[in-house]
Each structure stands twice: as C-alpha cells, then as structure tokens.
Amino acid sequence: MNSMLNADLHCHSTVSDGTLTPEALAERAKANGVELWALTDHDEVGGQQRALEAARSQGMKYLTGTEISVTFAGQTVHIVGLGFDHHNTALINGLRRTRGGRGERAQEMSEGLAKVGINGAYEGALKYVGNPELISRTHFARFLVEAGVCKDTPEVFRKYLTEGKPGFVPHRWARLQDAVQWINDAGGIAVIAHPARYSFTPNEEYALFTEFKTHGGRGVEVVTGSHSAQEAARYAETALEFGLAASRGSDFHSPDESHTDLGALPWLPGQLTPVWELLADRIQ
C-alpha cells in the first residue's frame, strides 16, 4: 500500500455526533471511492461491529477506530485510535469514564443558555442525540439552528459555545498518557487528530508532540478536512521531524455540515509513511 490509497480514517456516525448511521456512512464512503475506511466516533466503540460489517458488505477494507478527548495544556485535544481490538476491556472502560462527565456538562450548558433567554436547550439537543452518553456541543448547535437562534452551526459556536460565551462549559477529559496507552494496549496505533485546529503556542505544540511520542504515539493526521494545503505541508514536516506516520481523514459528520466529504481529500505527501502501512496486519 502507498500514499495514493483513498483512505478515510476519521469520521463520525449517529453513535456519537454524526447524522448518518454506520451503514449509511459505509455506503457513502464506497460511492466516493474510499478503499480503506475507519469509523472514529467520539470516546466510543459501540458502532465498530456495525461499521466493520457494513464495510465488508460494500467491499471496502476496514480499520477499527475511535477519537478520544484528552486535556493537554488546558485545551481539549483529540487522539484517534486505529486498528485496535474493539473488544478490549481496558479501552472500553477508559472510554466509558471519559464519556461520564458529558451529561452533567450538558445540563450546565443548558443552564447557561437559559440565562440569556434560550430555554429548553438540553431537551432540544437530546432530539439530535443517538447516544445520550455522548451529548455534545454539536447537538446543542443543531438545536439552536433549528430554533432559529442562529443561521448555521459555526455561528452557534462563535456566539454561544466557545470559551467566554453563555453555553460554554469546560470538561476535563482523559490524560494524553492514558489515551495513548489504552490504544496501544488494545493493539492499535494512536494518532494526533487535526493538529492545526488547536491554538497552542509553538512551545506548547512541541510539548504535545514530544509527550505524545514519549508515551508511544505513532501517527499524526496530515491531510484532514480542516487542514489547508499549507497546514498539510507544515504537519508533513512535523511528521518527519518526530518520526511519525501520516494519517488521512475527512472528519465527516454530516452531508449538511461538513466542508469535506468522505473520500474527497488530497493525497498524502509521498515522502511520508502512511499510517496504514504500520497497520497492514490489522486491516479487515
């Protein structure tokens, strides 16, 4: 396998905050020419068996996946796990603990929105939730658009759901070390998701990559739905600097919300080691 493989190793279903089922995602991925696929729902592996079976029925190769929320230097960072055993007890229990604070956080977000005149946000967000354990800001955003408070989800985040705004409530996630260890112990590979999205200083970013590598992290998303060509080139250099494999994923959530469709990404730069080369024995 090489860098010219149409792999999409980052997307979300109704099991977390996507709007399509694992089966519908598999169908869409296949229609868009995806050859190797992974479903990476937030802090959850409950959709993995469905995704694997759907990929097989579509004639696609599949890697297990998840996207784990961690707190690093006061920010939320996402670590994608690929190619692990999705029945691994330590991983499942770690993800359950990470999900645990979402319900309480959602109630606090709703209370904050009520203070500025937006009532019933928790109940409204629940209508969009496939898995109540995974209620998130995205579900609140969809409700606020439906209610006519904002015209689209980016406006909701900007006005209500980012730090300093009425509906923002921080959450303490897993530690970076824990997330990488859960993935490694389950036989997978840990990947830093969409690194350009974090607002770290250069020193903080260097610390993130250094600590990630020290704990056994082995990959970074270079080509993603939220990276510009310049950012992809920058993180290609970072991958080489830290000796990390490169991953590729759209971060697709919804046909109506996502800027980049499944399978519609530029190729990985040729000088990098694709993460799927390290996972050849885990592809199903």
C-alpha positions in Angstrom: 0.0 0.0 0.0 1.1 3.5 -0.7 0.3 7.2 -0.2 -2.0 7.1 -3.2 -4.6 5.0 -1.4 -8.0 6.6 -0.9 -8.1 6.0 2.9 -10.6 7.9 5.1 -9.7 7.2 8.7 -11.7 9.8 10.5 -15.5 10.2 10.5 -18.5 10.1 12.8 -21.8 8.3 12.9 -25.1 8.6 15.0 -23.2 6.6 17.6 -21.5 9.9 18.6 -22.2 13.3 16.9 -22.7 12.4 13.2 -26.0 12.4 11.4 -25.6 9.2 9.4 -25.7 5.6 10.6 -22.5 3.5 10.3 -24.2 1.7 7.4 -25.1 4.9 5.6 -21.5 6.2 6.1 -20.1 3.0 4.6 -22.4 3.3 1.6 -21.4 7.0 1.1 -17.7 6.2 1.5 -17.8 3.4 -1.1 -19.7 5.6 -3.5 -17.0 8.3 -3.1 -14.2 5.9 -3.9 -12.9 5.2 -0.4 -10.8 2.0 -0.4 -9.8 1.9 3.3 -12.2 3.2 5.9 -12.4 3.8 9.7 -15.3 5.0 11.8 -13.9 7.1 14.7 -16.8 8.0 16.9 -16.0 10.2 19.9 -15.0 8.2 23.0 -17.0 5.2 21.9 -16.5 1.9 20.1 -20.2 0.9 20.1 -20.5 1.3 16.3 -17.5 -0.7 15.4 -19.1 -4.1 14.6 -21.8 -2.5 12.5 -19.2 -0.4 10.6 -17.0 -3.5 10.0 -19.9 -5.5 8.7 -21.1 -2.5 6.5 -17.6 -2.1 5.1 -17.4 -5.8 4.2 -20.8 -5.6 2.5 -19.6 -2.7 0.4 -16.3 -4.4 -0.5 -14.2 -1.9 1.5 -11.2 -2.6 3.7 -11.7 -1.5 7.3 -9.8 -0.4 10.4 -11.3 -0.1 13.8 -11.3 3.5 15.1 -12.2 5.9 17.9 -11.5 9.6 18.7 -10.5 10.1 22.3 -10.9 13.5 24.0 -7.9 14.4 26.2 -6.9 17.5 28.1 -3.4 18.9 27.4 -2.1 22.3 28.5 -5.6 23.4 29.3 -7.1 22.5 25.9 -9.1 19.7 24.5 -7.0 17.6 22.1 -8.3 14.6 20.1 -6.4 11.4 19.7 -7.6 9.0 17.1 -7.0 5.3 17.7 -6.8 2.9 14.7 -6.5 -0.8 14.3 -7.2 -1.9 17.9 -9.2 -4.7 19.3 -12.6 -3.1 19.9 -13.5 -5.7 22.5 -10.5 -4.7 24.7 -11.9 -4.3 28.3 -9.4 -1.6 29.4 -10.1 0.5 26.3 -13.9 0.2 26.7 -13.8 1.1 30.4 -11.5 4.0 29.8 -13.8 5.4 27.2 -16.8 4.9 29.5 -15.1 7.0 32.2 -14.2 9.7 29.6 -17.9 9.9 28.5 -19.1 10.0 32.1 -19.0 13.8 32.5 -20.9 14.7 29.4 -24.4 14.5 30.8 -23.7 16.8 33.8 -21.8 19.2 31.5 -24.8 19.3 29.1 -27.1 20.3 31.9 -24.7 23.1 32.8 -24.6 24.3 29.2 -28.4 24.4 29.1 -28.5 26.4 32.3 -26.0 28.9 30.8 -28.1 29.3 27.7 -31.3 29.8 29.7 -29.7 32.8 31.4 -29.5 34.6 28.1 -33.1 33.6 27.2 -32.6 30.3 25.3 -34.8 27.9 27.2 -35.2 24.1 26.7 -31.8 23.7 25.1 -31.0 20.4 26.8 -34.3 18.8 25.8 -33.9 20.3 22.3 -30.3 18.9 22.0 -31.5 15.4 23.1 -33.6 15.2 19.9 -30.4 15.0 17.9 -28.6 12.6 20.1 -28.2 8.9 19.0 -26.4 8.1 22.2 -27.3 10.1 25.3 -23.9 9.4 26.9 -22.3 11.4 24.1 -24.4 14.5 24.1 -22.1 17.3 22.9 -21.9 20.9 21.8 -22.7 19.8 18.3 -26.1 18.6 19.4 -26.8 21.9 21.1 -25.7 23.7 17.9 -28.1 21.8 15.7 -31.0 22.6 18.1 -30.1 26.3 18.1 -30.1 26.4 14.3 -33.4 24.5 14.2 -34.9 27.0 16.8 -33.8 29.9 14.5 -31.4 31.4 17.1 -28.5 31.2 14.5 -28.3 30.5 10.8 -25.8 27.7 11.0 -23.7 25.7 13.4 -20.5 27.8 13.1 -22.4 30.9 14.2 -23.8 29.0 17.2 -20.2 28.0 18.3 -19.0 31.5 17.7 -21.8 33.2 19.7 -22.7 30.7 22.4 -20.4 27.6 22.7 -16.8 28.8 22.9 -14.9 29.9 25.9 -16.3 33.0 27.5 -19.8 32.5 25.8 -23.0 31.7 27.7 -23.2 28.0 26.8 -19.6 27.1 27.2 -18.7 24.6 30.0 -15.1 23.1 30.1 -14.7 19.4 30.6 -11.7 17.6 32.0 -11.0 14.7 29.7 -8.6 11.8 29.8 -4.9 12.4 30.1 -2.8 12.1 26.9 -0.8 9.3 28.5 -4.0 7.3 29.3 -5.5 7.6 25.8 -2.3 6.5 24.1 -1.9 3.6 26.5 -5.5 2.4 26.0 -5.0 2.3 22.3 -1.5 0.7 22.4 -2.6 -1.9 24.9 -5.5 -2.8 22.6 -3.1 -3.4 19.8 -3.7 -0.2 17.9 -1.9 3.0 16.9 -2.5 6.4 18.4 -2.7 9.4 16.0 -2.9 13.2 16.9 -6.1 14.4 15.1 -6.2 17.6 13.1 -3.3 19.4 14.9 -3.8 22.8 13.1 -7.1 23.2 15.0 -5.5 23.7 18.4 -4.5 27.1 19.5 -1.2 26.1 21.1 1.9 28.3 21.1 4.9 26.8 19.3 6.3 25.6 22.6 3.1 24.0 23.7 2.7 22.2 20.4 6.3 21.0 20.6 5.5 19.7 24.1 2.4 17.9 22.8 4.2 16.1 20.0 7.2 15.3 22.3 5.0 13.9 25.1 2.8 12.0 22.6 5.8 10.3 21.1 7.3 9.6 24.6 4.0 7.8 25.6 4.1 5.7 22.5 2.1 7.7 20.0 3.0 6.9 16.4 0.9 9.0 14.0 -0.5 12.4 13.1 -3.2 13.5 10.8 -1.6 15.4 8.0 -4.4 15.6 5.4 -7.7 16.3 7.1 -11.0 18.1 6.3 -9.9 21.1 8.4 -6.3 21.5 7.1 -5.4 23.9 4.3 -2.7 22.8 1.8 -0.2 25.0 3.8 -1.2 23.3 7.1 -0.9 19.8 5.5 2.6 20.8 4.3 3.5 22.1 7.7 2.4 18.9 9.5 4.1 16.7 6.9 7.3 18.3 8.1 6.3 17.8 11.7 5.6 14.1 11.0 9.1 13.8 9.5 10.7 15.7 12.4 9.1 13.4 15.1 9.3 10.2 13.1 5.5 9.8 13.0 3.4 8.0 10.4 0.9 10.2 8.5 -2.9 9.7 8.5 -5.7 11.0 6.3 -9.3 11.6 7.3 -12.2 13.9 6.4 -13.6 14.2 9.9 -17.0 13.9 8.2 -20.1 14.4 10.4 -23.0 15.3 8.1 -23.9 16.0 4.5 -25.3 19.3 5.6 -22.5 20.5 7.9 -19.1 19.0 6.8 -16.9 21.0 4.4 -15.1 17.9 3.2 -17.0 14.8 2.1 -15.8 11.2 2.7 -13.0 10.3 0.4 -12.7 13.8 -1.1 -9.2 14.6 0.3 -5.9 15.4 -1.3 -3.3 12.6 -1.4 -0.8 12.2 1.4 2.6 13.7 0.5 4.7 10.9 -0.9 7.7 11.2 1.4 5.7 10.2 4.4 4.9 6.8 5.9 1.2 6.2 5.7 -0.2 5.0 9.0 -2.0 2.1 7.2 1.4 0.6 6.3 2.0 0.1 10.1 -1.4 -1.5 10.4 -1.3 -3.9 7.4 -2.0 -6.8 9.7 -5.0 -5.1 11.4 -6.9 -4.2 8.2 -10.1 -6.3 7.9 
